[in-house]
Amino acid sequence: MLEALQDGRVSEVLVARGVEEAFVAQLKATGVRLKFAPRIELDQLAGTTQHQGVLAEVEDLEWASVDDILDLAEKRGEELLIVLLDGITDPRNFGAIIRSAEVLGAHGVVVEERRSAPLSPVVAKTAAGATSYLPVAQTKNLPRLMDALKKDGVWVYGAAGEAAQDVRKVDFSGKVALVIGAEGEGMRRLVREKCDALVSIPVRGRVQSLNASVAAGILLFEASRGRA
């Protein structure tokens, strides 16, 4: 919420009576309009009692463009690091990947219009403010975008549990795109075929696969470490 307040995206904050005065004073200091109401009203609006007595009315999140992502890399004077998501439909996974991408220095995240969770408040909450700083874009055709990136000198790595190439041994210097597939199904065949290389995360436990957002975080860390 504080990220949204700083960005000016909050039009009003609904506060339950009895919320700590120090926090109320902090909200007032931002200049946002406050409305006080019984806690039961917040329960009904939130659809749950699991809240801290404060609800914010936030403007809808807006999609960026792929050009915004390319421009950010150029503005920073850095080689492009972009995350491509193929079929991530869980909003919490989507938000967690955006958060990891921003923290670890990526320039943006791209999803395909028909195969993604929407850019919703759940995504924004899970991203913990990262949507305010990192461009998140849509594309109509992910394989076509991959072709365009490759023509621009971007090396495309796809995450695949069965891949022989260990992600820890990859040279991530230069322009890089990381592709993360859907939970369970992984990347679609055409997306997989468009990758320049497939990489895997070595596992030691009996469970042989990682949650998509966790896998994305590990790949992003390895990519950022290799570019330091």
C-alpha positions in Angstrom: 0.0 0.0 0.0 2.8 2.4 0.9 4.3 1.9 -2.6 0.9 2.8 -4.2 0.6 5.8 -1.9 4.0 7.1 -3.0 3.1 6.7 -6.6 -0.2 8.6 -6.2 -2.3 5.6 -7.3 -4.5 5.5 -4.2 -7.6 7.7 -4.3 -9.0 6.8 -0.9 -8.0 4.7 2.1 -10.8 3.0 4.2 -9.7 2.7 7.9 -11.4 0.5 10.5 -12.1 2.2 13.8 -9.5 1.2 16.4 -6.6 1.1 14.1 -3.3 2.2 15.7 -3.1 6.0 15.8 0.5 6.1 14.8 -0.3 4.3 11.6 -3.3 6.6 10.9 -1.0 9.6 11.4 1.4 8.1 8.9 -1.4 7.7 6.4 -2.5 11.3 7.0 1.0 12.5 6.3 0.8 11.2 2.7 -2.2 13.6 2.0 -4.5 10.7 0.9 -8.2 11.0 1.7 -9.1 8.8 4.7 -12.6 7.3 5.5 -13.3 5.7 8.8 -15.7 2.8 9.0 -16.7 -0.2 11.2 -14.4 -3.2 10.8 -17.3 -5.3 9.5 -17.7 -3.0 6.5 -14.0 -3.6 5.6 -14.6 -7.4 6.1 -17.4 -7.3 3.6 -15.5 -5.2 1.0 -12.3 -7.3 1.3 -14.3 -10.6 1.4 -12.2 -11.8 4.3 -11.4 -10.9 7.9 -7.7 -11.4 7.3 -6.7 -7.8 6.9 -5.1 -5.2 9.1 -8.0 -2.8 9.3 -7.0 -0.8 6.2 -8.1 -1.0 2.6 -7.0 1.2 -0.2 -8.8 2.1 -3.4 -6.1 1.9 -6.0 -6.2 2.8 -9.7 -6.1 0.0 -12.2 -2.6 -1.2 -13.1 -1.6 -0.6 -16.7 0.4 -2.8 -19.0 3.7 -1.4 -20.3 5.0 -2.2 -23.8 8.0 -4.3 -24.9 9.6 -1.1 -26.1 9.3 0.3 -22.5 11.4 -2.7 -21.4 14.0 -2.1 -24.1 14.1 1.6 -23.3 14.7 0.9 -19.6 17.8 -1.3 -20.4 19.1 1.4 -22.7 18.5 4.1 -20.1 20.4 2.2 -17.5 23.2 1.5 -20.0 22.9 -2.2 -19.4 22.6 -5.3 -21.5 18.9 -6.4 -21.7 17.7 -9.0 -19.2 14.0 -9.8 -19.9 11.7 -12.5 -18.5 9.2 -14.2 -20.8 6.3 -16.1 -19.2 4.6 -18.9 -21.2 1.4 -19.8 -19.5 1.8 -18.5 -15.9 -1.9 -18.3 -14.9 -1.6 -18.2 -11.1 -1.6 -14.6 -10.0 0.6 -15.2 -7.0 3.2 -16.9 -9.1 3.0 -14.1 -11.6 3.4 -11.5 -8.8 6.3 -13.3 -7.2 8.1 -13.5 -10.5 7.7 -9.8 -11.1 9.1 -9.2 -7.6 12.1 -11.4 -8.2 12.7 -9.8 -11.6 12.7 -6.3 -10.2 14.9 -7.2 -7.2 17.5 -9.0 -9.3 17.9 -6.3 -11.9 15.8 -7.5 -14.9 14.4 -4.8 -17.2 10.9 -6.3 -17.6 8.5 -9.2 -17.8 6.4 -10.2 -20.8 3.4 -12.5 -21.0 1.2 -13.6 -23.9 -2.2 -12.0 -23.9 -4.2 -15.3 -24.0 -2.1 -17.4 -21.7 -1.5 -15.3 -18.5 -3.0 -14.2 -15.3 -4.4 -10.7 -15.6 -2.5 -7.8 -14.0 -4.7 -7.8 -11.0 -4.5 -6.4 -7.4 -3.5 -9.9 -6.2 -0.5 -9.8 -8.6 0.4 -6.3 -7.4 0.1 -7.3 -3.7 2.3 -10.4 -4.3 4.8 -8.3 -6.2 5.2 -6.1 -3.1 5.4 -2.8 -5.0 7.6 -4.1 -7.9 4.9 -3.3 -10.4 5.6 0.4 -9.7 9.2 0.1 -11.0 9.3 -2.8 -13.5 7.6 -2.7 -16.9 5.2 -5.6 -17.3 4.1 -6.1 -20.9 1.9 -8.2 -23.1 2.5 -9.7 -26.5 0.0 -11.2 -28.9 2.5 -13.9 -30.0 5.3 -15.0 -27.7 7.2 -17.1 -30.3 7.2 -14.2 -32.7 8.5 -11.9 -30.0 11.3 -14.4 -29.3 12.3 -14.3 -33.0 12.4 -10.5 -32.9 14.5 -10.5 -29.8 16.9 -13.1 -31.3 17.3 -10.9 -34.4 18.4 -8.1 -32.0 21.1 -10.2 -30.5 19.3 -11.5 -27.5 20.2 -15.1 -26.4 17.1 -17.0 -25.2 17.3 -19.5 -22.4 14.3 -21.7 -21.6 13.9 -23.4 -18.2 13.4 -27.1 -18.5 13.9 -29.6 -15.7 15.2 -32.3 -18.0 17.8 -30.1 -19.8 21.4 -31.3 -19.7 22.9 -27.8 -19.3 23.3 -26.8 -15.7 22.2 -23.1 -15.2 25.2 -22.6 -12.9 27.6 -23.1 -15.8 25.9 -20.8 -18.3 27.5 -17.5 -19.5 24.8 -14.9 -19.0 26.8 -12.0 -20.4 25.2 -10.0 -23.2 21.5 -9.6 -23.9 19.5 -12.4 -22.3 15.9 -13.6 -22.2 14.7 -16.2 -19.7 11.7 -18.2 -20.5 9.6 -19.8 -17.8 6.8 -22.2 -18.7 3.5 -23.1 -17.0 3.2 -25.1 -13.8 3.2 -28.8 -14.7 3.1 -28.4 -18.4 6.2 -26.3 -18.9 6.8 -24.4 -22.1 4.8 -25.1 -25.2 6.5 -27.0 -28.0 6.9 -24.0 -30.3 8.2 -21.8 -27.5 10.7 -24.5 -26.5 11.9 -24.9 -30.1 12.5 -21.1 -30.3 14.9 -21.1 -27.4 18.6 -21.0 -28.1 19.3 -23.3 -25.2 17.5 -25.1 -22.4 18.8 -25.0 -18.9 18.0 -26.8 -15.7 18.4 -26.2 -12.0 20.1 -29.2 -10.3 18.0 -30.8 -7.6 19.0 -33.1 -4.8 15.7 -34.0 -3.1 13.2 -36.6 -4.0 10.8 -34.0 -5.4 12.2 -33.3 -8.9 10.5 -30.0 -9.8 10.3 -26.5 -8.4 7.5 -24.0 -8.3 7.6 -21.8 -11.4 8.2 -18.6 -9.4 11.0 -20.2 -7.3 12.6 -21.5 -10.5 12.4 -18.0 -12.0 14.0 -16.5 -9.0 16.9 -19.0 -9.1 17.5 -18.4 -12.9 17.3 -14.6 -12.4 19.9 -14.8 -9.6 22.2 -16.9 -11.7 21.8 -14.5 -14.6 22.4 -11.4 -12.5 25.4 -13.1 -10.8 26.9 -13.8 -14.2 26.5 -10.2 -15.3 28.0 -8.5 -12.2 
